[in-house]
Amino acid sequence: MIDESIFKAYDIRGVYPESLDESVARDIGRAFVHHLGLSGARVIVARDMRLSGEALQKAFIEGVTESGADVLDLGMISTDALYFAVGHLEEPGGAMVTASHNPKEYNGFKLCREEAIALSGESGINQIKELILSGKLPGPSEVRGSVEQGDILREYTEHCLGFIGREGLRPLKIVVDAGNGMAGKMLPPIFERLPFEVVPMYFELDGSFPNHPPNPIVPENMAELQERVVAEGADLGAAFDGDADRCFVVDENGRTISGDLLAALVAKNILEKEPGATILYSAVCSKALPELIEREGGRPVRTRAGHSIIKPQMREHNAAFGAEHSGHFYFRDNYFADSGIIALLTVAELVARQEGPISRLLEPIDPYVRSGEINSEVDDQRAVLEKVENFYLKRGGVETDHLDGLTVDAGDWWFNLRPSNTEPLLRLNVEARDEKTMEQVRDEVLSLVRG
């Protein structure tokens, strides 16, 4: 029996080999081909450096070729390079063997169709799950597909460099923590073409993650980078997750820049090059982001979080850029896919075109104080959300919306309280113009949630 819990909202992911082994990977490959009708076509497959990656990739490829599709095997690359390859080579599907930021015991698959359109629970992953569980997967094709080895690194490097102007940039010193993940392979060919000195941390590909887990959204995993930036007198630092599709940046003082404020810097750069561009941002992002977009002459569009939500809306609006506070940054000219590496390049370019430090760029952008995301375990998410909303509606003086969970906005402060898709949690983010107000609102909401 297959562990159904491996089929998530945005990918397929589980512990190897307990819930995800070679047999399951082979079935996923077969179901992927049949769901998208790829027999006779070519599928691009790649993996990150996880210890189980080679075995799972081999099994997935066997399932694909058994079902009559050819495979272009790109070996070890980052997830955003896989998306780029599918779009650039105009292939009808791709698969990345990765568990992104999860611990070393995990592995999984990120799947996409033509134009790097990612499969999600509602559009693809659930159908693949049902094909496997129903036992209705067709048998092997009469004509087995072929496997060809390929290399996309040179084209990917040129593609990433195409997002920035390289003339007139001052030299920068950047500390990069690759976390023994794929950024250690993908970044050097890019940065050797730029006037930036890179101080590498953990660039050796190692799926056992001997130095720290590949999850930079956890503060303790950023501590060594923060210290190193200050010790080196660097202009900034950057940390990547395991498959290098997310990036987190540290300023010259060792302070982590939140995902939404990093997005504001990316947006500023993009709007200088493309005046009037539309930019999407998730509902949890700081008000500083849409305010900057408007000041710079852009058009901000607020949306729910999640790549399966943001990417179609970006296509609908022809948005140049989209951002989530969690460190996912989407670019129209990257086939609407996310890339932490392109985000870092655009921010580095912005800093290198001015004399001051990165913190000076942020000063006029950000007048707010934030709580950071606070999780609370609850038995009934809906009931607690209704309780909190009724409390503030009864008090008055607020506006509410339900775009993504519950947002309550009083003008000089606001908060968003939204349910986790995968756990019995409510996630709270509070923002205000001063520390005292933020703390008062934070504590009041938490008392309602946890009381």
N, C-alpha and C positions, 0 to 999 in steps of 0.2 A: 504493500500500500504506500502511496505517495503522501508525504506530509503536505497538506494543502496550504499550510501557513507560509510556505515559501513564496507563494504568489502574492506580491504586495501591490500597493497602489501605483507605484512607478517602475518597479523592476521585479525580478525574481531573485530571492536571496535566502540563504540558510546556512546552517553549520555543516561543514564537510567533515566526514562523509555521512554523518548521522541523518540529516534531512535532505542533503543534496549530494548525490554521488554520480558516478559515470553513467549508470543506467538511466537516471533521471535526466541527465544532461543530453543523452542521446535522444530520448523521447522529446525533450524540448526542441532540439534541432529538427526532428521530424515534423512536430506540430507547427513550428515556425514556418517551414516551407509550405505546408498544406494550408495553413490559415491565410497566408499572403499569396498563395498560388505561384510560388517561385520555381516550380519544377521547370527545368530548361533555362533558367536565368542564373545569374551569379550573385552570391552572397559574400559580403566582406566580413571576416571574423578576425578579432584581435583579443588580447588579454593584457592584464597588468601583471605585476610581479609576484602575486600571491602564490604560496607554495603548492596549492592544489590547482593552480590555473592551467598548467600544461595538460594535466590529465583531463580536466573538464573541457578544455578547448578541443582536445583530440576527440573526445566522445561526442561533443556537440557537432563537430565537423562530420563525423561518421553518420550521425542522424540526418544532416543536411544532404550529404552526397548519396546516402541510401534512398533519399526521397527524390533524387533526380536533379538536384541543383548543384552547380559548380561553386567552388569556394576560392576566394582570394584571401590567403592567410597573411596578415600584416605583422604577425609576431607580437612583441611587447610594445605597446604605445599607450598614450593617454586616451581617456574616453572622448575628449573633444576632438582628438585626431581621428578617431573612428568615425565620428559624425561628419567631420570634414571630408574624409575619404569617400563616404557614401554619397555626399552631395557633389563633391568635385568630380568623381568618376562616374556619376549619374547611374549608380547601381540601385536596384529596387529594394535592397534590404541589408541590414548589418547587425552584428552582435558583438558586444563587448563582454568578456568574462571578467567580472570585477565585483567586489562588495564595497567599493568606494571607501568610506571612512570607518567601516565596521572592523572589529578586532580580527586578529589573524586566523581564527578558526572559521570565519565566514568566507563564503564566496557566492557568486551569483551571475546574473545576466542582465545587461541593459540592451534592449532590442529596439531597432528602428526600421522604418520602411523607407520608401523613396524620399528624396530631399531631406534625409535625416529626421523625418517625423517620428518622434519616439512613441513606442507602444506604451500604453498605461493600462491600469486595471480595467477600465470601462471600454477601452478601444484596443483590444489585442491580447492582453495578458490573461484576462478571464476566459477568452475564447480558446487560447492555447491550453489553459488549465482544463477546461471542459473536454477538449479533444483528447487529452491524455487520460483523464479520469473515466471517460465514457468507454474506453477501450475500442473506440471507432477509428483509431489512426490507421490509414491505409498501409498495406504492406510495402516492401521495397519496390522502387521503380524498376522497370525493365532495363533502363539505361542509367547506370550509376554516374553521378557527377564527378568531375575532376577537381584536383586541388593544386593551386598555383601559389608559390611564395611571392610576396611583394614587399615593397618598402615605400612608405609615404613620407618619410621624414623630411626630405628636401623640399617637396611641394608644400608640406605643412609649415615648414619654417618660413618660406616665402609668403605664404598666406598670412601668417601671424604678423610678419613685418609690414605687410601691406596696410595694416590698421593705423600705423603711426608715420609721422614724418621724421626722417633721421637727420635732417640738416639742422645745424645750429643748436644741437643739444649739448648742454654742459655735462661734464663727467659726473656720474653719481656712483656712490658706493652702496650696494644693496646686499644685505644678508638674506639668503634664501634657505629656508628649512624645507627640504623635499621629503623629510620623514621616511626615508628609504623607499619612497614611492616613485611614480612615473615622471614626476617633474624633474627628477635627477637625470633622466635620459632626454626629455623633450626640450629643456631650457638651454643647455649649453650651446647647441648650434644656432639658437636665436640670439643669445646675448654676446656671442663672439662677433656679431655683426654690429654691435652697438657700443657707444663710448662709455659703458658702465662696467665698473669693477664688481664682480659677483663674489661674495664670500660664501662658499657652499657649506651647508650643514646636511649631513646624511644623504648625499647624492647616490650612494651605493644602493642598487636595487636589492631589496631583501624583504621578502614577504613574511619573515618572522618578526619584523618591526622591533629590532633589538633596543632602540633608543626611546621611543614613546609610541603610543597608538597613533594611527594616521588620521586623527580627528582634531583639526585645529580649532573647532568651535568650542572645545573643552578648554577652559582657561589654563589648567596646569600643563597642557601640551604646548602652550605658547610661551611658558615661562623662560625656557632656555634661549629661545629666539629673542625675547625682549631684552634679556641681559646681554646677549651677544651684540645686538644693535648698538646699545649704549657703549659697551666696551670697545667696539670697533670704530666708534664715532661715525657710524653709517648714516646715510641720508634717510633710509627706510629699510624695513624688513618685510619678508613675505613668507607665509607658510601655506603648504598645499596639502590636500587630503590624498589618499592613496592613489586614486586614478587621475589626480591632477585636474579635475574639472572645477574644483572650488579653490578660491584663494582668499586668504586673510592677511591684511597688511598692518604693520606696526610703524608708528611714526618715529622720528629721530630721537624722541625721549623714551622710547620703549613702550609707549601706550598703544594698545590695540585699537584700530579704527573699526567701528562697527560696520557691518555689511551695507547698511543703508547709506551711511556717510561715504563709504568707499564708492558706492553707486553714484552719489552726488558728484564726486570728482570725475568719474567716468562720463557722466552725463554732461558735465561742463566741457570736457574735451570734445565730445561728440557734437555738441551744439555749436561750438566754435567752428567746426568743419562743416556742419550741416544745419544752418540756421532754420528754426521753425520745425525741427524734427519732432515726431511723436515719440514719447518715452513712457513705457509701462512700469508700474511699481506695485508691489504687493501691499495689501491693506495694513500690514504691521509696520511698514517703513515709517521712519520719522517724517514729520511735516517739513523738516528741512529739505527733504528731497524734492517734493513737488513745488515748494516755494522757490528753490534754486532753478528748477526747470522753467518756471514761469518767468523769473527774472532774466534768464538767459534767452528768452524768446521761444522756448519750446512748448510743447503741448503735453502736459502730464495726464495719464490715464491710470486710474486706480483699479486694481484687480485682485482677485483671490490668489493665494500662493499656490505653487505647484506647477511643474513644467507642462503638464497636460492641459492646464488652464491658460498659462501665459503664452506659450508658443502659438496656439491657434489665434489668440487675440492679437499677437504681434503681426501675424500674417494678415489678419483682417484690417488692422489699422496701418499696415506697412510701417510699423514702428522700427526706428533705428536701433533701439536698445530697450531691454527689459531687465528688471532687477528684483531680487528677493532679499530680505534682510539676512537670510541664512547663508549668503555668500554665493548664490547662483546668479551669474550675469550672462544675459542672452544678447546676441548680436545678429541683426538682420543679415549682415554681409557674411555671417558665419552659418548660413542656412538656418537662421533663427535658433541655433543651438547655443548652449552655454559653454563658456571657456574662461577658466580662471587665469590662464596664461595671457590671453588677449586683454583681460581686465587689468592685470598687472602692467602690461606694456603701455596701455593708455594712461594709467596713473603716473607711471615713471616718465612718460613723455611730458605730461603736464608739469611735473615737478622740475624736469630738466630744462623747461623753457622759461623758468623764472629763477630769480636769485635766492629767494627765501626758502626756508624749509617747508616740508609738507604740512606741518602744523599751522603755518601761517595761511596756507590755502584754505584750511578748514575753519579758521576763526570767524570770517564773515559769513560762513555758510550755516553754522550750527549755534543757535542761541538757546538750545534746549538741554534739559537734564532728563536722562532715561533710567528706568529701573533695570533694564536688561530682562531677558525672558525668565519668568518664574513659573515652575511647574507645580501643580497641586493634584494629588490623586483624589478622584471623586467617584462615587458609586453611580450617580445619574447625571451625566453631563448636561442634558437638556433641562432638567429641573433646576440645576444650579444656575445656568444661564438665565432662565426666566426669573429666578429669585433676584439675581443681581440687576437685571434690566428693570424689573418692577420697582426696586428700591430707588433707582436713580430717576425713573420717570415720575414717581410719586413726589420726590423732592423737587423736581423741575429744574429748568435752566440748562437743559442738556439736549443734544440731538443724538439719536441712535440710528445705527444701520446694521444689517446682517449680511453684508457682502462676504465676510469671512469670520464666522463666529459672531460675536457681539462687539461693536465699537460704540463707546459712549464719549461724546465730545462736548466739553464745556467752554471751549474757546481758548482759555489759558492753560487747560490741561485736557488730556484725553487718554483713554486706555482701550486696548483690545484684549478680549478674552475669548479664546477659541479652543475647540476640542482637538486633541490629537487624533490622527487617522488610525493609529496603530495601537495606542495604549489608553487606559482609562484615566487620562490626564486632561486638565484644562491648563492652557498656557497663557500667562498674563504678561502684557507689555504696557508700561505706563510712561507717559511723557508729559513734562510740564516745563514752565519757564524758570522755575527755581527749585532747589533741592527740597526745601521744606514742603512745598505743595506736592511734589512728586511723592515724597515719603508718606504724607497724609493720605493721598489717594491710594497709593499702593497698599498701605496697611488696612485701610477701610475695605478695599475690594477683597483682600486676602481673608479678612475676618468674615466677610459674607460667604466666600467660597468654602472656607474651612470650618466655619462655625456650625 
